[in-house]
């Protein structure tokens, strides 16, 4: 018929589930800050190089955030940022904000 579940077994299982949930959520909180990158630093460097900060510049900087430095630099260059400044801005996008 139906298995008999003891209250001790249920509470142990519940404690295990709660502990696992806590560990997974606390682990995500520890990892999350490192995942941030610095889009404003990228767009500021592009602006300092003389480019207008448009949607194309922001999109290129977002590519730098995810590690596509070549795509970022190509996008910034196409938006009017000189090559050296584009590379520097993309490297800044990949870094944690300070």
Phi and psi in degrees as GROMACS dihedral restraints (atoms count N, CA, C in turn):
[ dihedral_restraints ]
;  ai    aj    ak    al  type     phi  dphi    fc
    3     4     5     6     1  -100.4    20    10
    4     5     6     7     1   136.5    20    10
    6     7     8     9     1   -70.5    20    10
    7     8     9    10     1   145.3    20    10
    9    10    11    12     1   -87.2    20    10
   10    11    12    13     1   123.7    20    10
   12    13    14    15     1  -106.9    20    10
   13    14    15    16     1   123.3    20    10
   15    16    17    18     1   -77.4    20    10
   16    17    18    19     1   151.1    20    10
   18    19    20    21     1   -61.4    20    10
   19    20    21    22     1   -30.9    20    10
   21    22    23    24     1   -67.5    20    10
   22    23    24    25     1   -43.4    20    10
   24    25    26    27     1   -63.7    20    10
   25    26    27    28     1   -40.9    20    10
   27    28    29    30     1   -65.1    20    10
   28    29    30    31     1   -44.5    20    10
   30    31    32    33     1   -68.0    20    10
   31    32    33    34     1   -33.9    20    10
   33    34    35    36     1   -66.6    20    10
   34    35    36    37     1   -42.4    20    10
   36    37    38    39     1   -64.2    20    10
   37    38    39    40     1   -44.0    20    10
   39    40    41    42     1   -62.5    20    10
   40    41    42    43     1   -42.1    20    10
   42    43    44    45     1   -62.7    20    10
   43    44    45    46     1   -39.4    20    10
   45    46    47    48     1   -65.1    20    10
   46    47    48    49     1   -41.8    20    10
   48    49    50    51     1   -65.1    20    10
   49    50    51    52     1   -44.0    20    10
   51    52    53    54     1   -65.3    20    10
   52    53    54    55     1   -40.0    20    10
   54    55    56    57     1   -63.9    20    10
   55    56    57    58     1   -42.1    20    10
   57    58    59    60     1   -63.5    20    10
   58    59    60    61     1   -41.1    20    10
   60    61    62    63     1   -63.1    20    10
   61    62    63    64     1   -44.5    20    10
   63    64    65    66     1   -61.5    20    10
   64    65    66    67     1   -45.6    20    10
   66    67    68    69     1   -65.4    20    10
   67    68    69    70     1   -39.5    20    10
   69    70    71    72     1   -68.1    20    10
   70    71    72    73     1   -39.3    20    10
   72    73    74    75     1   -70.9    20    10
   73    74    75    76     1   -40.0    20    10
   75    76    77    78     1   -70.1    20    10
   76    77    78    79     1   -33.5    20    10
   78    79    80    81     1   -65.3    20    10
   79    80    81    82     1   -38.3    20    10
   81    82    83    84     1   -66.4    20    10
   82    83    84    85     1   -35.7    20    10
   84    85    86    87     1   -68.9    20    10
   85    86    87    88     1   -32.8    20    10
   87    88    89    90     1   -74.2    20    10
   88    89    90    91     1   -32.9    20    10
   90    91    92    93     1   -83.2    20    10
   91    92    93    94     1   -32.7    20    10
   93    94    95    96     1   -56.3    20    10
   94    95    96    97     1   -44.3    20    10
   96    97    98    99     1   -61.5    20    10
   97    98    99   100     1   -31.8    20    10
   99   100   101   102     1   -72.4    20    10
  100   101   102   103     1   -19.2    20    10
  102   103   104   105     1   -80.8    20    10
  103   104   105   106     1   -13.3    20    10
  105   106   107   108     1   -70.2    20    10
  106   107   108   109     1   145.7    20    10
  108   109   110   111     1  -128.5    20    10
  109   110   111   112     1  -179.1    20    10
  111   112   113   114     1  -115.5    20    10
  112   113   114   115     1    81.2    20    10
  114   115   116   117     1   -67.2    20    10
  115   116   117   118     1   -42.4    20    10
  117   118   119   120     1   -59.4    20    10
  118   119   120   121     1   -36.4    20    10
  120   121   122   123     1   -64.3    20    10
  121   122   123   124     1   -39.0    20    10
  123   124   125   126     1   -65.1    20    10
  124   125   126   127     1   -48.9    20    10
  126   127   128   129     1   -67.1    20    10
  127   128   129   130     1   -34.7    20    10
  129   130   131   132     1   -65.1    20    10
  130   131   132   133     1   -41.4    20    10
  132   133   134   135     1   -64.5    20    10
  133   134   135   136     1   -37.7    20    10
  135   136   137   138     1   -64.6    20    10
  136   137   138   139     1   -41.2    20    10
  138   139   140   141     1   -66.3    20    10
  139   140   141   142     1   -39.9    20    10
  141   142   143   144     1   -64.9    20    10
  142   143   144   145     1   -26.6    20    10
  144   145   146   147     1   -81.9    20    10
  145   146   147   148     1    -0.9    20    10
  147   148   149   150     1   103.4    20    10
  148   149   150   151     1     2.0    20    10
  150   151   152   153     1   -89.5    20    10
  151   152   153   154     1   147.8    20    10
  153   154   155   156     1   -79.5    20    10
  154   155   156   157     1   135.6    20    10
  156   157   158   159     1   -80.1    20    10
  157   158   159   160     1   100.7    20    10
  159   160   161   162     1  -109.6    20    10
  160   161   162   163     1  -178.2    20    10
  162   163   164   165     1   -62.0    20    10
  163   164   165   166     1   -33.9    20    10
  165   166   167   168     1   -66.0    20    10
  166   167   168   169     1   -38.7    20    10
  168   169   170   171     1   -66.7    20    10
  169   170   171   172     1   -45.8    20    10
  171   172   173   174     1   -61.9    20    10
  172   173   174   175     1   -41.1    20    10
  174   175   176   177     1   -64.5    20    10
  175   176   177   178     1   -40.6    20    10
  177   178   179   180     1   -64.3    20    10
  178   179   180   181     1   -41.1    20    10
  180   181   182   183     1   -64.4    20    10
  181   182   183   184     1   -35.2    20    10
  183   184   185   186     1   -64.6    20    10
  184   185   186   187     1   -33.1    20    10
  186   187   188   189     1   -64.0    20    10
  187   188   189   190     1   -37.7    20    10
  189   190   191   192     1   -64.8    20    10
  190   191   192   193     1   -34.4    20    10
  192   193   194   195     1   -61.6    20    10
  193   194   195   196     1   -38.9    20    10
  195   196   197   198     1   -86.4    20    10
  196   197   198   199     1     4.7    20    10
  198   199   200   201     1    97.4    20    10
  199   200   201   202     1     2.4    20    10
  201   202   203   204     1   -88.4    20    10
  202   203   204   205     1    73.7    20    10
  204   205   206   207     1   -66.5    20    10
  205   206   207   208     1   -34.8    20    10
  207   208   209   210     1   -68.2    20    10
  208   209   210   211     1   -44.1    20    10
  210   211   212   213     1   -64.9    20    10
  211   212   213   214     1   -36.9    20    10
  213   214   215   216     1   -63.0    20    10
  214   215   216   217     1   -50.6    20    10
  216   217   218   219     1   -63.0    20    10
  217   218   219   220     1   -39.9    20    10
  219   220   221   222     1   -63.2    20    10
  220   221   222   223     1   -42.9    20    10
  222   223   224   225     1   -65.1    20    10
  223   224   225   226     1   -41.3    20    10
  225   226   227   228     1   -68.6    20    10
  226   227   228   229     1   -40.5    20    10
  228   229   230   231     1   -62.1    20    10
  229   230   231   232     1   -41.6    20    10
  231   232   233   234     1   -65.0    20    10
  232   233   234   235     1   -27.1    20    10
  234   235   236   237     1   -86.3    20    10
  235   236   237   238     1     1.1    20    10
  237   238   239   240     1   103.7    20    10
  238   239   240   241     1     8.2    20    10
  240   241   242   243     1   -87.1    20    10
  241   242   243   244     1   128.2    20    10
  243   244   245   246     1   -57.9    20    10
  244   245   246   247     1   151.6    20    10
  246   247   248   249     1   -51.5    20    10
  247   248   249   250     1   -49.9    20    10
  249   250   251   252     1   -64.1    20    10
  250   251   252   253     1   -41.5    20    10
  252   253   254   255     1   -68.2    20    10
  253   254   255   256     1   -35.5    20    10
  255   256   257   258     1   -63.5    20    10
  256   257   258   259     1   -43.7    20    10
  258   259   260   261     1   -62.8    20    10
  259   260   261   262     1   -43.6    20    10
  261   262   263   264     1   -64.1    20    10
  262   263   264   265     1   -41.2    20    10
  264   265   266   267     1   -64.1    20    10
  265   266   267   268     1   -38.7    20    10
  267   268   269   270     1   -69.2    20    10
  268   269   270   271     1   -37.4    20    10
  270   271   272   273     1   -64.4    20    10
  271   272   273   274     1   -38.3    20    10
  273   274   275   276     1   -65.2    20    10
  274   275   276   277     1   -35.4    20    10
  276   277   278   279     1   -64.3    20    10
  277   278   279   280     1   -31.7    20    10
  279   280   281   282     1   -81.1    20    10
  280   281   282   283     1   -10.0    20    10
  282   283   284   285     1   -91.1    20    10
  283   284   285   286     1   159.2    20    10
  285   286   287   288     1   -68.9    20    10
  286   287   288   289     1   144.8    20    10
  288   289   290   291     1   -66.7    20    10
  289   290   291   292     1   151.2    20    10
